[in-house]
Amino acid sequence: MTNPQHHEIVVIGAGICGSTIANELLLRGKAVCIVDAASSPATACSSHAYAIAHPHIGKGSPRLLRLTRIAFLLAEARWGNTWNKHGIFQPTKKDKHFDQVEVANYLKSLGLDEDIAIALDAQAAEKTCGIGQSGVWLSRGASLNIFEASNTLLKEHVHLTCLWNTRVAKLEQANGQWLLLNQANEAILTADQVVVATAMDTKSLMGSIGIRLPLKPVRGQLSIFSIKKDGPWVQKLPSVGVSGDGYCLPAQQLEDGSYRWMVGSSFDEGEDDLGSRDSSDAFNREQAQGLLAYSEGDPAALIKVGDFVGVRCVAGDRLPIIGALTQRPGIFLATALGSRGILWSALAAKLITAQVLGDDFALLARLGFAADLVAALAPARFFAGALAAPAALASNSKPIFPSAPKAK
Ligand SMILES: Cc1cc2nc3c(=O)[nH]c(=O)nc-3n(C[C@H](O)[C@H](O)[C@H](O)COP(=O)(O)OP(=O)(O)OC[C@H]3O[C@@H](n4cnc5c(N)ncnc54)[C@H](O)[C@@H]3O)c2cc1C
């Protein structure tokens, strides 16, 4: 192959992450080429049609809590007109005592106003959202079909080039440009700047330029259940989303009177097979009982009619990896979105675009990106000496695994 096409900016990966970034670059007036191994957008983990979004309010590092608040607001600004804003209730953990004042103060300390998150006792929760448990009501919580969202983001645009059925096997630097090579070592494209949004495959692509990233797969299965119209579960089915140990969407009544209800998800660390499993459905039935505090509910009455199975990409410290790869100028990473594809892709679109276009820090700060948050997401956090001596990073790509608390 001779004279590969040149693009100023190439995004590899057309899942929700790459699609959102490409769209943001287009909105900022740039021309973008997006490349994907598949024949259309969102065929991998982003084929998910039932994903939820809300700021994280549970346990986690203070940075995770601040980041999810910013990311939620960015996601709401991007998809608020199209997503399904049913609200999400987060029940108090079974082993926790609920103190309304304490929880309200905690939410305030996270910068969450009452119109985003409000502490409710069981009686108030029953009245507000029909869930008779104490907890936090996230009235702006929503769900999004991320398959549709990705496809919408990549609809025809005069400055958008899409290259489908094109797997990038390797990256190489030559004459101040990046070469994208296929399996046969032929150059597919050249680019000045490359955004890598290929989830787990980012590991091998980065391996091709001597960068080791601590990424691992986490398989997940969400179950779609059917519930007969006259069964005892019907009294319990939620009309809002519920998020706790697992999550569920509001149950929908179908024309024949039965209900359809999405409940997920299994969290199978280190696994990456996409086959459907009965054991994951059984796990989701248990999660359903837990979410609705309905331990006596008959799991067999939740009849499986479908599922979604995907493989999340998760980093060693459970935060996404978003930012310029300072060791390899011109390369930007947006991966390890874990279970928060909606939030992190909205955030990645702003942060990566700002970095690709070289926005000044004041602009980033206006979006809420304090320097410590940018550093917490940066690929450089995995490399020894990263914080002490950023200039000395070029030769050091040995990964370190920070022992931060796990995000959900
Ligand atoms: C069961 C389950 C439940 C979930 N629930 C939620 C939820 O409620 N809320 C939420 O926000 N998120 C949820 N998620 C997470 C969300 O689905 C993911 O975080 C998100 O889809 C990841 O998007 P991505 O673009 O990073 O990766 P992907 O969607 O995997 O996209 C990567 C793309 O890169 C392409 N690609 C890979 N390698 C190459 C290569 N070498 N060359 C060219 N192209 C390549 C692939 O074809 C693919 O299109 C859930 C995930 C699972 C599995």
The ligand as an SDF file (V2000), in Angstrom:
LIG
                    3D

 53 58  0  0  0  0  0  0  0  0999 V2000
  -23.0650   -5.4700   31.5400 C   0  0  0  0  0  0  0  0  0  0  0  0
  -22.6170   -4.0610   31.4070 C   0  0  0  0  0  0  0  0  0  0  0  0
  -23.3700   -3.0440   31.9720 C   0  0  0  0  0  0  0  0  0  0  0  0
  -22.9570   -1.7220   31.8500 C   0  0  0  0  0  0  0  0  0  0  0  0
  -23.7480   -0.7420   32.3670 N   0  0  0  0  0  0  0  0  0  0  0  0
  -23.4050    0.5560   32.2150 C   0  0  0  0  0  0  0  0  0  0  0  0
  -24.2150    1.5830   32.7230 C   0  0  0  0  0  0  0  0  0  0  0  0
  -25.2610    1.3430   33.3160 O   0  0  0  0  0  0  0  0  0  0  0  0
  -23.8220    2.8790   32.5350 N   0  0  0  0  0  0  0  0  0  0  0  0
  -22.7040    3.1940   31.8670 C   0  0  0  0  0  0  0  0  0  0  0  0
  -22.4010    4.3730   31.7140 O   0  0  0  0  0  0  0  0  0  0  0  0
  -21.8920    2.2240   31.3660 N   0  0  0  0  0  0  0  0  0  0  0  0
  -22.2250    0.9260   31.5240 C   0  0  0  0  0  0  0  0  0  0  0  0
  -21.4130   -0.0660   31.0340 N   0  0  0  0  0  0  0  0  0  0  0  0
  -20.1210    0.3110   30.4500 C   0  0  0  0  0  0  0  0  0  0  0  0
  -20.1900    0.8110   29.0250 C   0  0  0  0  0  0  0  0  0  0  0  0
  -20.9400   -0.0890   28.2360 O   0  0  0  0  0  0  0  0  0  0  0  0
  -18.7400    0.9050   28.5160 C   0  0  0  0  0  0  0  0  0  0  0  0
  -17.9680    1.6640   29.4320 O   0  0  0  0  0  0  0  0  0  0  0  0
  -18.6220    1.5880   27.1680 C   0  0  0  0  0  0  0  0  0  0  0  0
  -19.4940    1.0020   26.2350 O   0  0  0  0  0  0  0  0  0  0  0  0
  -17.1880    1.4880   26.6550 C   0  0  0  0  0  0  0  0  0  0  0  0
  -17.1010    2.2500   25.4870 O   0  0  0  0  0  0  0  0  0  0  0  0
  -15.7410    2.3290   24.6550 P   0  0  0  0  0  0  0  0  0  0  0  0
  -16.0300    3.2070   23.5060 O   0  0  0  0  0  0  0  0  0  0  0  0
  -14.6140    2.6720   25.5740 O   0  0  0  0  0  0  0  0  0  0  0  0
  -15.4430    0.8380   24.2140 O   0  0  0  0  0  0  0  0  0  0  0  0
  -16.1430   -0.1010   23.1060 P   0  0  0  0  0  0  0  0  0  0  0  0
  -17.5910    0.1240   23.0510 O   0  0  0  0  0  0  0  0  0  0  0  0
  -15.6740   -1.4800   23.3990 O   0  0  0  0  0  0  0  0  0  0  0  0
  -15.5340    0.4120   21.7410 O   0  0  0  0  0  0  0  0  0  0  0  0
  -14.2270    0.1370   21.3120 C   0  0  0  0  0  0  0  0  0  0  0  0
  -14.2450    0.1940   19.7930 C   0  0  0  0  0  0  0  0  0  0  0  0
  -12.9160    0.0620   19.3250 O   0  0  0  0  0  0  0  0  0  0  0  0
  -12.9230   -0.7920   18.2060 C   0  0  0  0  0  0  0  0  0  0  0  0
  -11.5710   -1.3640   18.1370 N   0  0  0  0  0  0  0  0  0  0  0  0
  -10.9720   -2.1230   19.0830 C   0  0  0  0  0  0  0  0  0  0  0  0
   -9.7150   -2.4180   18.7020 N   0  0  0  0  0  0  0  0  0  0  0  0
   -9.5290   -1.8160   17.5060 C   0  0  0  0  0  0  0  0  0  0  0  0
   -8.4150   -1.7350   16.6160 C   0  0  0  0  0  0  0  0  0  0  0  0
   -7.2550   -2.3250   16.9060 N   0  0  0  0  0  0  0  0  0  0  0  0
   -8.5510   -1.0540   15.4480 N   0  0  0  0  0  0  0  0  0  0  0  0
   -9.7520   -0.4450   15.1500 C   0  0  0  0  0  0  0  0  0  0  0  0
  -10.8160   -0.4960   15.9620 N   0  0  0  0  0  0  0  0  0  0  0  0
  -10.7070   -1.1610   17.1320 C   0  0  0  0  0  0  0  0  0  0  0  0
  -14.0110   -1.8070   18.4790 C   0  0  0  0  0  0  0  0  0  0  0  0
  -14.4930   -2.3870   17.2790 O   0  0  0  0  0  0  0  0  0  0  0  0
  -15.0480   -0.9430   19.1720 C   0  0  0  0  0  0  0  0  0  0  0  0
  -15.9870   -0.4020   18.2700 O   0  0  0  0  0  0  0  0  0  0  0  0
  -21.7670   -1.4050   31.1500 C   0  0  0  0  0  0  0  0  0  0  0  0
  -21.0090   -2.4310   30.5930 C   0  0  0  0  0  0  0  0  0  0  0  0
  -21.4280   -3.7430   30.7200 C   0  0  0  0  0  0  0  0  0  0  0  0
  -20.6030   -4.8110   30.1010 C   0  0  0  0  0  0  0  0  0  0  0  0
  1  2  1  0
  2  3  1  0
  2 52  2  0
  3  4  2  0
  4  5  1  0
  4 50  1  0
  5  6  2  0
  6  7  1  0
  6 13  1  0
  7  8  2  0
  7  9  1  0
  9 10  1  0
 10 11  2  0
 10 12  1  0
 12 13  2  0
 13 14  1  0
 14 15  1  0
 14 50  1  0
 15 16  1  0
 16 17  1  0
 16 18  1  0
 18 19  1  0
 18 20  1  0
 20 21  1  0
 20 22  1  0
 22 23  1  0
 23 24  1  0
 24 25  2  0
 24 26  1  0
 24 27  1  0
 27 28  1  0
 28 29  2  0
 28 30  1  0
 28 31  1  0
 31 32  1  0
 32 33  1  0
 33 34  1  0
 33 48  1  0
 34 35  1  0
 35 36  1  0
 35 46  1  0
 36 37  1  0
 36 45  1  0
 37 38  2  0
 38 39  1  0
 39 40  1  0
 39 45  2  0
 40 41  1  0
 40 42  2  0
 42 43  1  0
 43 44  2  0
 44 45  1  0
 46 47  1  0
 46 48  1  0
 48 49  1  0
 50 51  2  0
 51 52  1  0
 52 53  1  0
M  END
$$$$
